[in-house]
Amino acid sequence: MRIIAGKAKGHRIYAPKGLNTRPTTDRVRESLFNILQPIINGTEVLDLFAGTGALGIEALSRGAKHVDFVDCWLPAIKAIKRNLSLTKLESYASVFQEDSLNFIKKVGKKYDLIFLDPPYQTDLAIQALNLLHTVLQDDGIIVVETSKLIEIPEQVGNFCTYRQSVYGDTRIWFYKLNSPN
């Protein structure tokens, strides 16, 4: 896997050995960032369940201001730090080894864009969506990656989905805050 575009284009992304991370494929990242490109420049980004950090690093490469990477698994944290170093983007990032749900509860910061890529066979996406209203800017976007077989409700907590796309075995959900009536 490589960074698709931007200042780190072509840099290889490393993943820990084993099945604990499921890096977002180049094809999915390219399609996703084609959608996000108009809003990515200058954004504050949160990459939850970050794994290799591929989504957040792609965002930094394409002009995001800063990314906070969160994962609880030490080999993932080491991979994120290695990938940030190889792409020379570490000065634009903070890396936290912590449970993503606990991080949301205590961060005290607002983000423009949040990537949410939890383990597929869990309800962690819904749990996180129920908490993220405290850390998302009013006009912010949450991008959730799941298996194409997973169904998430169109409305979860304070968020509603406004777009979804399927790429091979992967489904990408786009959520925003519900508009007040």
C-alpha positions in Angstrom: 0.0 0.0 0.0 1.1 3.5 -0.8 0.0 7.1 -0.3 -2.1 7.9 -3.3 -1.7 11.7 -3.7 -0.3 14.9 -2.2 3.1 15.7 -0.7 3.7 12.1 0.5 2.5 10.5 -2.7 4.1 7.2 -3.4 5.4 6.5 0.1 4.8 3.0 1.2 2.6 2.3 4.2 3.5 -0.5 6.6 1.1 -2.6 8.6 1.8 -4.8 11.6 1.9 -8.6 10.9 -1.2 -10.6 11.6 -4.9 -10.0 11.2 -5.5 -7.3 13.9 -5.3 -4.5 11.3 -7.2 -4.2 8.1 -5.6 -1.4 6.1 -7.9 0.5 3.8 -7.0 -0.5 0.3 -5.5 2.0 -2.2 -8.7 1.8 -4.3 -11.0 2.6 -1.4 -8.7 5.4 -0.2 -8.5 6.9 -3.7 -12.3 6.9 -4.1 -12.9 8.2 -0.6 -10.4 11.1 -1.0 -11.8 12.0 -4.4 -15.1 12.7 -2.5 -13.4 14.5 0.4 -10.8 16.5 -1.6 -12.9 19.8 -1.8 -13.0 20.0 2.1 -9.7 18.4 3.2 -7.3 21.4 3.1 -6.7 22.9 6.5 -8.9 20.4 8.4 -8.5 19.1 11.9 -8.8 15.3 11.6 -9.4 12.4 14.1 -8.5 8.9 12.9 -10.1 6.5 15.4 -9.2 2.8 15.4 -6.4 4.1 13.2 -4.6 0.8 12.5 -1.8 1.7 10.1 -2.8 5.3 10.0 -3.4 5.2 6.2 -6.5 7.3 6.3 -5.1 10.0 8.5 -1.7 10.1 6.6 -3.5 10.3 3.3 -5.5 13.3 4.7 -2.2 15.0 5.9 -0.6 14.3 2.5 -3.5 16.1 0.8 -3.5 19.2 3.0 -5.1 18.4 6.4 -3.7 20.7 9.1 -3.4 18.1 11.9 -4.4 14.5 12.6 -4.9 12.8 15.9 -4.4 9.0 15.5 -5.9 6.8 18.2 -5.5 3.0 18.5 -5.2 0.8 21.6 -2.9 -1.9 20.0 0.8 -1.3 20.5 1.9 -2.8 17.1 -0.6 -0.4 15.4 0.8 2.6 17.3 4.4 1.6 16.2 3.2 1.2 12.6 1.5 4.7 12.7 4.7 6.3 14.1 6.8 4.5 11.5 4.5 5.5 8.7 4.5 9.2 9.8 8.3 9.2 10.0 8.7 7.7 6.6 6.3 10.2 5.1 7.9 13.1 7.1 4.5 14.1 8.4 5.1 13.5 12.1 5.1 17.2 13.0 1.5 17.4 11.9 0.2 14.5 14.0 -0.3 13.3 17.5 -0.5 9.6 18.2 -2.4 8.2 21.2 -2.4 4.6 22.4 -5.8 4.5 24.0 -9.2 3.0 23.7 -11.0 5.0 21.1 -14.3 5.4 23.0 -12.4 6.6 26.1 -10.5 9.1 24.0 -13.7 10.5 22.6 -15.0 11.0 26.1 -12.1 13.1 27.3 -10.4 14.8 24.3 -12.1 18.2 24.7 -11.3 19.2 21.1 -13.4 19.6 18.0 -12.6 18.0 14.6 -13.7 18.8 11.0 -13.4 15.3 9.8 -13.4 12.0 11.7 -12.4 8.6 10.3 -14.0 5.7 12.1 -12.7 2.2 11.1 -13.4 -0.1 14.0 -13.1 -3.9 13.9 -15.9 -5.1 11.5 -17.6 -7.7 13.7 -18.4 -5.3 16.6 -20.9 -2.6 17.4 -18.0 -0.1 18.0 -19.1 2.1 15.1 -22.5 2.7 16.6 -21.0 3.2 20.1 -18.6 5.8 18.7 -21.3 7.5 16.7 -23.3 7.9 19.9 -20.4 9.8 21.5 -18.9 11.8 18.6 -21.4 14.8 18.8 -19.2 16.3 21.5 -16.1 16.4 19.3 -17.4 17.1 15.7 -17.6 20.6 14.4 -21.2 21.6 13.4 -20.4 21.3 9.7 -18.1 18.3 10.2 -18.2 14.9 8.5 -17.7 11.4 9.9 -16.6 8.7 7.6 -17.3 5.1 8.8 -15.7 2.1 7.1 -17.4 -1.3 7.5 -17.7 -4.5 5.7 -20.3 -4.3 2.8 -22.3 -6.8 4.8 -22.7 -4.5 7.8 -25.8 -2.3 8.1 -25.7 0.8 10.2 -28.9 2.8 10.8 -29.3 5.9 8.7 -29.7 7.8 11.9 -27.5 7.2 15.0 -27.6 9.5 17.9 -27.2 13.1 16.6 -26.0 12.0 13.2 -27.6 11.0 9.9 -26.1 9.4 6.9 -26.1 11.4 3.7 -24.1 9.1 1.4 -22.7 5.6 1.3 -20.6 3.8 -1.3 -19.5 0.2 -1.7 -16.1 -0.7 -3.0 -15.5 -4.5 -3.3 -15.9 -5.9 0.3 -15.9 -2.4 1.9 -18.8 0.0 2.5 -18.1 3.7 3.3 -20.7 5.6 5.2 -20.8 9.5 5.4 -22.5 11.0 8.5 -23.2 14.6 9.5 -25.0 16.2 12.4 -28.8 16.3 12.0 -30.1 19.7 11.0 -32.3 21.3 13.5 -35.9 21.6 12.4 
